Amino acid sequence: MAATIIWLSLQASLLFRANGLLATYDLPAHLHLAAIQLRRPSGLWDDGWYAGHPTYSYPPLAHALAAKAMQVFGFEMGFKIAVAVAHVASVLGLYAAARSAGFLAPHAALAALSATLSPLLLRVFLFGQYSSMVSFLFFWGVLAAFFALLRADRPDVRTFFLAILLLGLLGSTHLLPLLILPWMLLALPMIFPVKHIIRRLALPVLVGGCLALLPSLAFLADRDHFTKTVVPHITRSAEMVRPAGLLDWILAPAGLPMVLGALTILPLLLGVRRGVWIGALASLALVGYLRPAMASLWWIASLVYVGLTVTVVGPSVHDSNQRRMGAYLAVTGLVSVWLALGPEGGLARLLPFADRLVFDRPLLFGAPFGYLALIHTLRTSIASRDRRRYYFIPYVICGLALLGFSTQRVLANYAIVPGAQGRFPQGTAIPRPVLEFLSQERGFGRVLPLGLPPIAYAIPDLTGLPLIDGLYNDARQLLPLRYSGLETLGYEKFTYPDLRYTRFFLANADAYGIRWVVTGDRHYDPAIPFELFALVGEWGDDPERSIRLYRSLSDVQPAWSGSIRRVSADIAEFAVDELGPLQTGGGVRAANRSLSRSTMHVVLHGSSVPGWATLDLILAGRGRWCNQIAFRAWSPTGASLVIKILRGERWLVARPEMPLEAESEEVAVAVDCERTSRFQIGFTGSGVHHVFMSSIRLRQVRSATVWVPFEQSGPECFRVFIPEYENKVSVGLAHFRRWRPSSATDQLFIGPNELGLLTLEGSAGTHESCLAFPSSFRATRFLLPRVYIFLLFFMLLLPPRGLPSFRSISGVVTLRLRSLRTSIGDLIRRHTMSRELAWDARAREAPEWYSAFSKSEAESDRNAIDDLKVVLDGVDSARLRTGSVLEIGCGPGRLLKAIASLVGEGHGVDISGEMVSLARVRLQGVQNISLHKNDGASLSMFPDGKFDFVFSFALFQHIPSRAGVEAYLREIYRVLKAGGEMKGQVDGRGESLIWRYLQRLVSADSWFGVLFGSDGITALVRKRGFEVVRTYRTTRGGR
């Protein structure tokens, strides 16, 4: 097992050795989703991608864990650590499942090592499937718990709850394993009777399944809004059944030795007569089918491996129980391979959403069954002393060689990941000049990355500028993207080489808020409307792969009335005779030009080798405020035109080489005339060409769109002004059915326009719109991970063996559940209410419970007598009989009622007006007690030196910050008389590492307040001028 952990750790170290993030498809997407969790854990909407998208189409747990790591270790390093830990820990679930299935520890470790040496987990790591790594651990943890329940003579209540908990955690990490899990259990009747399976697993599956679906309730409720056209690049259904596709995408990732070995031994394990030979024939047929995709060496090695499997394994299986377990494992492993073939393979047609499933997930979760089957079957061969042991070493060597071949095929597929070309491991990072430029840009606008490595989709998290595109296909809400059949616009050339959707979005750039375009592949540059986007920078030495950044001429805004319009005005004009001399190169031997009125005729005399002729244009201070140059040009012979600008000492291609039309057309190029003083107009081609061009006009283009005031009033709300002359405005946010007017009386119609953006129609004036998500959406997404923590602690309190009787645990469970309800309720309340409003709500709901965990006022009064003994222990009672006493945080007045007969004068303060009102009712007729409401930090209603004794009971435990506690201590010191005493409690669990971590997880609030250790509270009290008489732990919590 140590070797397994070391091998996975070596793989994970690639993350830290790579420059930037490891070049993968999915890691930038998971980085973005984790960053969303880091910014707003309870947020349901994010505008970093797709002009806004719901964040709940992916279960939140994996990204919440990464967000915590990012919070502790930093943005990039924390994410790398989260991925590395998930990758290394993923195999622990497999080991636990093997042990629960009856494997001895060495055999379970060997099975885990075999699966680790295969390309299975390596492929998941290289392609950046972070959430799949986390869910792999929980998936096999669930199977381990199921096997433990099925094999135990007596049900273990801890294992029962552990199965429920792990199943819930699995659903909180990834939905797809929940669809795959039933297939992995389908063959269990080979080992256990059906009635036994139902009796042991029905309840945990039912309860755990409901718990697993809770994080996806929002997704399931809005599932029709996540419908999209199938992305063939993702599913690859047809490709899976061809030899090359079958080898590259199915058999190599699963590990060719596992598939051939499991297929060979399956008929034998099923008890078929001469089964090992039937299995060998099936394996040989598969190898023959793969022959066109394999080199001769590996094809022969596969044949040898099948023969060695027959020799080594054939005589090994005698015990019927061993056969049944092996048959279950082999069948399940091969079924996962069959499912991975997709709908074209047949079996996957039975899965929900079969045409949308990613092929490799069934393989990831199910293929390890095949390795378990091989190790399970080979156990007798490993220990045998007959002649088979001589074949075992060649069998292992041949299997390892085929695993190496499988790994090589996986690495070849990894090399096609954008940004992964070159030395392995390859890091990927956005060039610093690009990040610096975008970080300095101001104002509204979105970025469109084209032909860049996937790391470009982390731009919102690195610069704060949102994208119009994204990597997470299910999240998109813009209709053109949802029904495009594209994975992303940035890789459209693999689906639609004509870039039809990229051109559509750029043609409507102002509406979609596209202000910057970044390209890393010259295939995408011709799709850019050069008359509207100016090239502002280029970085890199390779002209085909350098990164270019374009900026729009329009200062786009989020909301507008009417249609998108632009106007232009000519600032200056250059006659054709003002252009510099013709310069030639390449295959162009000579070029001459002639002038006719305002038109220049250029003739290129070239050869069969392409060449060029160029003309220079120097502004020399003219047209300083222009942002576009324009002229008319045409070529009856089909010459091409290219325009370059000089920036510093580097020539940048502002308009790439494109053929001219035979008829006159306007050529316009957006430029920054203030920073560009020299242009170069080039004509290219081979042979003889004729080119005509007109005088050059310098223009200023600006938006004539009627932009209307827009304000982001919250993460999920905005305000927009509808003008009097137009009762309708458009907003550059994706339309989603949950947009609603914030006021129920606001007569505002919200719908989509033809671009999939918001349209608001209503009366003139300012209107506010918000996303109206049901409270259950936010509660299940935010609170469920915390609920799992409480369930884990609750499970640890249960007896280790047997199911306890209802009578023995009913009281404990009732108290635990009510405490859990209190904690969950207050976790919700802290995000929606101030401290004052939260305590007012508690006073209305259950004042006795929240102030003393009492079920009634009578019980609270009885507890107050015991609590008062703790408060007055060591206090001079004679001084109190004639003195003045103050209780801070008096609540409903239970302690003031008990102390009234013992003091000369008493006062109570509380932040909650509702609590003060309840206390007044409780203390009716008590003449020496006065009640006051304060702001939760100040005692300004009292003069200096008024009180002999000040106390608080269970108050400081609910103050969320050290500053709040310190403010109260400052005020207490002020109102105490010289020699007066103060007694108070704090939450002393600050000395516990676990409790400190839990508080960081849920953060402090008006219920779960700041934690202190003994030294910390002592130092704070002394800092405020007090002398500490004693510090001790109470029986009811606190210090």
N, C-alpha and C positions, 0 to 999 in steps of 0.2 A: 504493500500500500504506500510505503514511503517513496518507492520508485515512481508510482503513479503521480503522487503529489509533486515530486521533483520535476517530472516531465511536463506536467501542466504549468508549473511555475516558470519553467524555461520558456514555454510558449507565451505565457502572460508577460514575461519580461520584454517581449518585443514591443509592447505598448510604451515602455519607458525608454527603450533604445531608439525608437523612431523619432524623427524630427516632427514635432507637432502631434497630431492624431494619426494613428495607424490608418493607412489608406484602405478604406472599406466602403461598401455601399451604405450600410445601415447605421454605423456609429454616429455620424453627424445628426441623423434623425433622432436617435435616442439622446444625444447630447442636448438637442433643442427641447425635447419633451421633459428631460430632467431639469433644464433651465427654467421651464415654465413652472414646474413644481417648486423650484427654488424661489422664484419670484412670488408666486401666489399658489400655495398648496391647495387652497379650496376653490381656485378659479376654474370656471367651466368654459371660458372663451379666451382665445389668444389671437392677436392680430399680427403675429410675426410672420405667418405664412398665409397665402391664398386670400388676401384681403379679409382675413378673419376666419377662424374655424373653431368648432367645438373641440375641447380637449378630452372629452370622455369617450371617444371611440376606441381608446386603448386603456386597459386596466392600469391603475396608477401605481401599484406597489413597487415594481422594479425601479421606476423613475423616481419615486419618493425616496427609496434607499440611496440611489445615486445622488439625489439632491442633498441628502444629509451628509454624504461624504464630501460633496463639493463645498458645503457650508463649512466643514471642518478643515479640509486640506486645500481649499482653493478650487477655482473653477475647472481648469483643465486637469490638474493633478488629482483632484478629488474624483473626477469622472473616470480617469484611468484606473485609480485604485478600486473603484466600485466594479469596473469591468473585470479587472484582474482577479479580485476576490470571487466574483461570480463564476469565472472560468475555472479557477482552481477548486472551488467548493462544489461544483456541479457533479463531480463523480462520487461525492460522499453518499448521495441518495442511492446511486446504483449499488454501491457496496452494501449499504444498509438493506436494500431489497434482496440482494443475494443472500445475505445472512438470514433474513427473515424467511426466505424460501427454503432454508435448510442447508445451504452451503457452509462448509467449514471455513474458518477465517482465511487460510491460505488460498483456498479455491475461490472465495469471494474476491480476495485481493487480486488474484490472477485474472479473473473475469473483468474486473475494473481496469486492470492494466491493459488487457487486450482491447477493450473498447477505447481506451485512451490512446493506444498506439495506432489505432485506425484513424483515418482522416475525418471521422465523424465530428468530434468536438473541435478539431483543428479548423475544419471548414466553417463551422458556426462562428468560431473566433475570428477567422480571417475576413469573413463577410460581415462582421460587426453586429451579429444578432444578439444583442445584450439581453433583452428580455427573455429570449429563448434559453440562454444560459441559466438565468435565475429560475425559470419555470422547469428546466430539466431537473434541477435539484428537488423541487417540490413534487414533480411528477413521480419520480422514483421514490420519494419519501412517502407519497400516498400508497404506492404499490407495496412498499415495505410494511406500512401499517396494515394494509389489507391482508398480506400474507401472514402477519403476526396474529391477526384476529382469526384467520381461517385455520391456522395450525395449532392454536392454543387449546388445551383441554378445557380451560375455564376462561370465560371472557375477562379481559383486563380493562377496567374502566378508563385507565389512563390512555391505553392504546386506542380505545374507542373514541375518546375525545381528541386524541392526537390525529386520528384519521380525518375527523371532521375539520380540525384546524388546518391540516395540511391541504385538504381539498379546497377549503376556503382561500388559503394562500395561493394555491395554484390558479384559481379563478381570478384572483386579484392581480396576477402577474401576466397571464396570457389566456385568451379565450380558446385558442385552437387546441391546446392539449385536452380540454374538456370534451371536444368532439372526437378526439383520437382515443381517449381513455376507454370508452366502452368496447372498442375493437380489441384493445389489449386484454380485456377481461373476458372476451367472448369464448375463448377456449378453456376457461377455468374448469368446466365440468369434466375435462380430461383428468383432473386431479382430485376434485372434491365433489361430493354429491350436490345436486342443484339445490335441494332443500337446505343443506348446510350453508351454502353460499348465500341464499336469500336470508336465512335466519341471522347470519353474522354480518352481512354487508348491507342489507336493505336500508336499515335506519341510518348508519353513517353516510351512505351514499345519498339518501334523500336529504338529510339535514345539511351535510357538507355541500351537496349540489346547490341547494338554495343559498347557502352562504357564499358559494363560489360565484353565483350569478348576481349577487347584490351589487358589486362594483360596476356591473355592466347593465344595470337597470336603465340608466339614462340612454345608453346606446341602443338597447332593445326597444325602448319607448320611441326613439327617433330613428329606428332602423331604415325607414323609407327615405330619410334624408341622407343616408349614407350609401344609397344605391349608386353604382357606377358601372360604366362599361368595362368589360373584362379587359385586363392588360395582358396581351399575349406574351410580352417579354417576361412577365413574372411567372405565368402558369406553365408555359412551354409544353402544353399537353401533347400536341402532335409529335414534338421532337423526342418525347420520352420513350417512344416505342421503336425508334430507329437505333441501329447499333451504336453509332457515335454518341447520340443523346443518352441512350440507356447507360452506356459506360461512364460518360462524363458526369451526368447529373444524378444517377441513381446508384449504380454498382460501385463506382470508385469512392464516392463519399461514404457509402455504407461499409466499404472494405470488401474487395473481391473475394478474399479467403472466407469471410463469414458467409457470404451468399452461397458460394460453391459448397462449402462445408455443410451448412444447414440443409441445403437442397439434397445433398448426397445422403445424409443420415436420416432425413425425415421419414421416408418409407419404412426404414428399419425400426425407428422409434414407434411408428404406428402399428407395428406388428405384421407388416406385409411380408409374405414369404419371399425370400431372396430380395428383401427390400433394399439392401445396400447396393445391389447391382442395378435395381430400377432407379434408385437415386443417382447412381453414377451415370447412367444413361441420360437422365434429365440434365445433370450438370454438364455432360459432354455436349449435349444439344445446345445448351446456353452458350458454352464456349465457342461452338461452331458458328452460332448466330453472331457472336461478337468478333469473329475473325476479321472482317473488313476494317474494324476500328482498332485492331491491336497489332503491334509489331510481332514478328515471328517469335522472338525470344520470349515475350510475355505470354503469347498464345501457347507455346510449348510448356512453359512453367505452369500455366493453368491446368493443362492436361496432366502433368506430373503430380500436381497438388491433388487433383481428384483421385488419381490412382493411390497416392499415399493415404488419403482419407479412408479409402476402402480398406487398405491394409491395416491401418492403425485402429480405426474405429469399429470396423466390421464385427470383430469378435467381442467387443467390449460390453455390450448391453445384454444383461441377462435378467436382472431383477425387474419385475413388472412395475413397481413403484418408480424405479429409476427411469423406466421407459415413459411412463405417463408424464412425469415432470419434464423430461427432455422433449417429449412430443409437444407439450404445451409451449415450451420456450421456443422451439424451432418453428412451429406453426405461427406463433405470434410475430417472430422476427421476419418471416417470409411474408406474412400478411402486411406488415408495415412497408416492405419493399413494393408489394403489389399496390397498396394505397398510394405510394409515392409516384406511381406511373401516371396518376391523374385520370380524368374521365376516359382518355383513350385506352387506358389499361383495363377498364371494365369495372373493377371493384369500387373504385373511388366514386363512381356514379351514384352509389348509395349514400354518400355523405351529403349532409346539408351544405349548400353553397359550393358544390363540387367544382363548378367552373371557375371559382374565384380563389380556391385554396392554393397556397404556395406549395410546390411539390416536396420540398425538403423537410417540412415539419413532421409529417408521419415518419419519415426516415430517421430523423433525429431522435424521436422519443421511442420508436419501436425497434430499430436495428440492434440496440444492445441486447435484446432478447436472444438474438442469434449467437452472440458471443457467450452468453450464459449457457445456451444449449450446447455449444461446442465444449466448453469447460466442464459442464455437467457430465457430458457423455465421455469425455477423455479422462475422467478421474481414474478409472480402472486401468487405462493404458499407461498413465503416468506412474502408477504404483506397481504395474505388472513386472514379473521377472521372466516372462517368456521372450520369444524372439521378436515380439512386437516392439520391445524397447529399443531395438536397433534401428527401427524405422522412425522412431519418434523424433530424433534430432533432425534428420533430413526433412521430416514433415514440418517442424517448427521453422527451419531455415527457409524452406520454400514458402511457407505462409508469410513470414516476415518480408521476404522479397516481394511477394504480391502486394503486401501492405505498402511497401515502398513505392511500387508501381502505382497503386491507387492514390497515394499521397502526391506523387508527381503529376497525375492528371488533375487533382484538385488545385495544386499550385499553378498549373497552366491556366485553369479557369480564373484563378485569382488575379493572374497577370493582366486580364482584360479589364479589371476594375479601373475606371478613370483615376489617374493619379498613382496607380500601383506599378506602373512600368518602371523597370530599372532594378537596382540592387535590392535584395530582400534582407530585412523587412523595409518596406518603403513607407516613409512618413509623408504626411500631406498637411500643408498649412497654407492659408491665404497669405500672399506676399504682404510684407509689412507696409510698403507704400500704398497698396490698395486699402488696407485697413485704416491707415492714417488718413488717407484722403476721405474715405467715407465717414470716418469718425468726426472729421472737421466740418462736414456738410451740415447745413441747418435747414429747418423747414420741413414741410410734409413731403413725402414721396416714398416710393417703393423701389426695390432693386430687382432686376431680372437677370439671374445668372444663366449663361448659355455655354455649354461645352466645357464646363469646369469640373474638377473633381468634386465628389459629394461634400467635401468640407465647406464648400461655398454656401451650403444651406444652413450653416451655423452663423452666417453674417448677422442675423438679428441679435444673436446673443453676444457677438463680439463688437458690434458697432452701434446697436440700438436702432438700426434702420430695418424696417420690415421688407419681406419679399412678396412678390406677387405669385411666386411659384413655391414649391416645397417638395420634400422627399416622401411624405407620408400620404399615400394615395387615398386612404379611406377618410382623411380629415377634410378634404377639399369640399367646399360648398359652392364654388363658382360653377355654374352649369356648363360652360364651354369646356372646362377641364374635366368635370365629372364624366362627361359623355364623350371624351376625346379618345379613349383607349390608350392614353399615354401614361407612362410612369411619372415622368416630369417633362416640362417644356425643355429643360436643359439637355435632355438626351433624345429630343424628337427625331433627330436625323436617323436613328435606328428604326423608327416606325414609319415616319413620313419624311423622306429625304427632301421634299419640297418645302418643308417647314411651314405648313399651312396654318397651324395654330399659333406658332410664334409670330407669324406675319399678322394674324388677326389681332393678337393682343397688342402688338406694337402699333398697329393702325389705330387702336383705341387707347393709346398710352395715357392720354390725359384723363380719360374716364377711369381707368384702372389705377391711376396715380403712379404710373411707371416714370420715374425721374432719372434713374441710372440703369444702364445696361453694362454688364461685365461679361466679356467673351474670352474663352480660352481655346477656341477651335475656329479656324478660319471658315469652316463650313457655314457658320451661323452669321457671319458679318454681312453677307449680301442681303439678309432678311431685314436688316436694320434700316429704317427710313432715314437716310443720311441728311435729308433736308431738315430734319427735326432733332436729331441727336448728334451732338458735336463730340468728336474724339478729344478727350482731355488728358489721356495718359496711356502709355504702353510700357510694360515691364517684361523682360525676358529676352534671351538672345535668339531663340528659335522663332523665325517669322511665322511658322505655322502653328505654334503652340504658345506664343507669347500671350500675355493677358492684357486685354484692351478694355478701357473704361470709357463709356460714353455718357454724356449728360444731356438731358432734354433742354430745349430752348424755353420751354414753358415752366413757369413757377406754379406747378399744379397745386390745387387745394382739395380738401376732402369733399366739399359739397358745392353744387352749382345749380343754377336755374336755367331752363331752356336747353339749347344744344351746345356742344363743344365747338368753339370757333377760334380762328386765328386771323390776324391781319398783319400785313407787311408793308413797309415803306422803303423806297430806294433812298440810300444815303449818298452814294457816289457811284460813278461808272468809269470803267477803264476801257478805252477803245482798243481794238485788237492790235493796233500798231504800237501800243504801249507795253506789250508783252516782250519779254526778253528774247534773245536769239534761240533758234532751234538747236538742240543738242541731241545727238544720236548715239545709239549703242546697240550691242547684240548683233542681230542679223541685218539691221537697217544700215545700208551702205551710205545712203544720202537721203536728205529730206529738203524740200523747198516749200515755201509758202507764198501765196499771193493774196492781195487785199482787194475786196470789191465792196465799196461803201462800208457797212459796219460788219461785214463777214470776212473771215479769213479761211482760205482754202489751203490745206496742208496735204502734200503728196509724199508718201513714204515709199522709198525704193528699197525693198528688202529682198532677202533670199528665202530659202526654205526654212532657215533657222529663225525663230522668233526674235524680234528686236523692238526698239522703241525710239521715239523722238519726244523730247520734253520742251516745255516752255515755262519760264519763270515769271511770276507776278510778285512784285514788291510793293507793299502798301505805302510805305514812306509817309506814314502819319494820316493818310486819307481813310475815311470810314472807320474812325476809332470806335464808334459805338455799334458797329454792325455785328451781326451774329450769323450771317448767311451770305454765301456768294452764289450767284446764279448766272447761267448763260445757256444758250441754245446750241446744241451740237447734234450732228448726224454723220453717218458714214454709209454710203451706198455699198461699199465693199465689206462691211462688217468688222471694221477695226474696233479695238477695245479702248476704253478710257479709264485712266486711273488718276486720282488727285492726291497729292501729298502735301503736308504742312511741316514747317520746320519749328521744332520745339527744342530750345537750347541748341545742342549740337546733333540732334537726332531727327531724321526725317520720319514722320509718321504717316501711314496710309489712311487718309481721312475718308476716301471712297475707294474700295478695292477694285481691281481690274474687272470690268464688265463690258460686254459688247454694246456698241451703239446701235440704235435703230437706223433703218434706211431713211426714214422721214424725220423731219426736225422735231426734237423733243427738248424740254427744259431739263437741264441738269442743275440741281441745287444741292449745296453741301453746307451743313451747319458748322460754324467755326467760332472761335473766340478771337475776334479781330484785335482785341486789346493785348492779348498775349501772343498773337501770331503775326509776324511781319512778312513772311515769305511763303508763297504757294508754288507748287509745281504741278503743271497739267501735262500728263503724258498720254501718248497714243501708242498702242502696241499692236503687233500682229506680224505675220510672215507673208512674204510676197509684196505686191504693190497694193497700197491702200490710199483711198481718198477720204479726207476728213474735213468737215466744215464746222466752224464755230462762230458764234456771234460775240459782241462785246460783253464784258463781264460787269455785272451789277452787284454792288454791295448793299445788302438789305438789313433792316432790323425787323425781326419777326417777334411778335408778342401775342399773348393770348387775348382774345376778345370775349372769352367766356365770362358769363356773369357769375362770379364766385360769390357764395353767400356765407355769412358768419357760421362757423362750426366750432364746437368746443367739446372735448372729451371730458364729460362730467364724472366719469368713473371708469373702472376697468371694463364694465359691461354696459355703459350708458353714454349717451352723447346728447348735446343740445344743438339744434339747427334752426336757422331763421328762415321762414317762408315769406318772401316779399309780397307786397300787395298786388302788384301787377301780374303775378304768377302764383297760382295756388298749388304748385307742385315743384319739388326740388328732388335732385338725385344725390345720393351719397355714395362715395367710393368704398363701401363695405359690402361684403358678400351677403346676399339675401338669405335669411334663415327664418323659419316660421315662428320662432319664439321672440322676434322683435315685437315689442308692444309699446304703446304710449305709457309713460310713467304714471300719468294721471288717468284714472278710470273715466273721468268726465271729458277728457281731451278727444275731440272728434278728429282723429288723425288716422288716415288710411295708409298702411305700410304694405308694399308689395314689391315684386321684382320688375326690373326693366329688361330690355332685350339682351343686355350684357350679363345678367345675373346679379346686378347690383341693386341696392335699395332705392326705392322711389317712395317719397313721402308726399301725401296730398292732404291738405287741410287749410284752415283759415290762416290769414296773415299773422305773423308774430313768431315768437320763439317757442319751440316745442321740444320736449325731452322724450327720448325713446330709450328703453332698456331691454335687455334680454330677460324675459320672464321665465326663469327656470323653476320647476317645482322644488320645494325645500328638500325633498327626498334625494334629488340629484346630488346636491352639495353635501348632504349629510352622509350618504353612502360612500361618496368618493373620498371625503376628507376623514371621516371618523372610523371607517372600517379598519384601516391598519392599526389604529389605536385600540379598537375593540379586540383585535387579535392578541395584542399584548396583554390586555386584561384577561382574555380567555386562557392564555398561556399560564399566567399566575394562578388563575382559578383552577386549572387542571392540575397544577403542582400541589394544590391543597387536598386533592382527592386521594383516597386510599389507593395503594399501589395494586391491590388484587381484589377482585370481586366487585360486584355492583352493590353499593350500600343501600339499605332500606330507605324508603321515603321518609319514614318517621324520624330516622336518625339524622337526616341531612336537611329536612324541610326548613327548619328554622335558620340554619346557616345559609342555605341557598337563597331564602327570601331576603335575608339581610344583604347578601352579596349582590343579588340582582337589583335591589333598591339602591345600594351604593353605586353600582354600575350605571343605573339609570340617572342618578344624580350627577355622576361625573360626565356622562355623555351629554346630558342636558346642558351642563355648564360649559362644556367644550363648544357647543353650538352657540350658547348665549354670549360667550366672550367675543365671538367674531361679529356679533350683531348689535351689542349693547355696550354702553359705558359702564363703569363700575357702579355708579349710582342707579342706573336703570336696571342693571343685572340684579342688584340686591333688592330693589323694589319688586322685581318679578319673583324673586325667591320669597319675599315677605307675603306676596299674594298667594303663592303656590303652597308653601309648607314652611312657615316661619320656625316652628319648633324643630323640625327636622334639620333645617339648614343652620340653626344656631346651636343645637345640642344633640342632633341625631335622635330626637325623641319623637314618638308617634302621636303624642297628645300634650296638651298644656299641663295636665296633671302629672304625667311622667316627667315633663320638663322641670316642673317645680320640685319634684322629688330629687332629680339629678342635681338641681341647683344647690341643694343643701350640701351634697358631697363636694361639688365643685367649689363652693364658698370656703369649705375647710381648707382646700388646697390654696386658695387665694389668700386667706388670712393667716396661714401657717407662718409663725415667726413675726407677725406684725403686732405692734403695741396696741392692744384692744382698749386700754384705758384712754389713750390719746384719741382713738377714733370716736369714743362716746361723746366727746365734745368737739370733735374736729370736723373737717370738711373732706369729703371723698369724691373722686371722679372716676367713673367707668367709661373707657373709650371703646366704642363698638358695643353699645348696650343691647342691641337687637330688640327683641320684644320685651325686655325689662325683667327677665327671670332672676338675674343675680341682684339687681337693684331692689326687687321685692323682698328677697331673702335678707339683704344687708340693712334694710331701712331701719329696723329696730335696734341696730348695733352702732349707728353713727349719729352724729349731731345733725349733719347736713350732707345730702348726697346729690350728685349731678350725673347725668348720662348723656353722651353724644353718640350719634350714628350718622353715617353717610346717607342712609336710606330714610326718606320721609315716611314711607310705609311702615318701616320698623318702629320709628318714633311714635307714629299714631297707634300702633298696637300696644306699645309700652304704656302710653297714656291711659288706654282702656284698662290695662292690667293693673296699673298703679292708682286707679281712682280711689280717693279717700286717704292716700298716703301723703301727708302734708310736708314732710321734710325731703322730698325727692323732686328735682326739677329735670326736665328733658330738653335737649337741644339737637337741632340738625346741623351738621357741619359739612365741609367739602371733602372729607376724607383725608385731610392732612393738617388742617389748621385748628387751633383752639382760641381764635381771636375774640370770642365772646367772653373770655375770662381774663381778669387782670393778672399781673405778675404776682407770684407768691401767694396764691389763694388757697391751695389744697395741702392737706397733711399727707394724703395718700392717694395715689393714682394707680389704677390697675386696668388690665385688659385680659380677657379670657377668649382664646381662639379668634383673635383679631389679626395679629401680624402674620399668621399663617396664610391669610387671604390677600395680602398686599403684594402686588406683582413685581415690585422693584426694591432694591436696597435704598434708593433715594427716597421712596415713600416711607419706609421704616425710619430712616434717618430724620425726615421732616417731622414725624410725630415725636421722636425722641427730643428734638430741639424744642418743640412746643411744650412737652411735658416738663422738661427742665425749667422752662420759663415760669410755668404756673405753680410749680411746687414751692412750698415754704422751705426755708433753710432747715436742713435736717429731715425734710420730708422723704417719704419712701415711694418707690415705684416698683410694680411687679407686673410682668407681662410674659407671654409665651411667644415663641417663634417655632417654626417647623425645623426640627433638628436633624432632618434626614439629609442635610447637606454633607454629612460625613460619609454618606453612602455613595459609592461610584455609580451603582445601578440607578438610584433615585435621581442623581444629577443627570445621568443620561436620559432618563425618562422625561425629566423636565425640559431638557433641550429638545426632545422629540415633540412634546406638545406645547412647549413654551409657557411661561408664567402668565397668570391672569388673575381675575378677581376671585377665583376659587382655589386654583392650584398656585399658591403664591411663591415668593422667593424662599429658597432653602438656605439654612445657615448651619455651620458647624459651631462647636463650643468656642473655639478660639475666635472665629469670625464675629459672633455676636458680642463676645466680651470686649473685643477691640472696638467695635462700633459704639457700644454703650459708653466706654471710657472716653472715646473721642468726643462725645457730647457733654462731658464734664461729670458724669456719674461715678460714684464709687461702687464697684460690684461687690455685693455682700456674699452671694452664693449663686451658683448655677447648678441646676439639677434637672433630672428627667421626670416628667409627670407620668402618671398611669394612663392618661387619656391622650397621649401624643403631645408633641411639642417639646420645648426645652425650657 
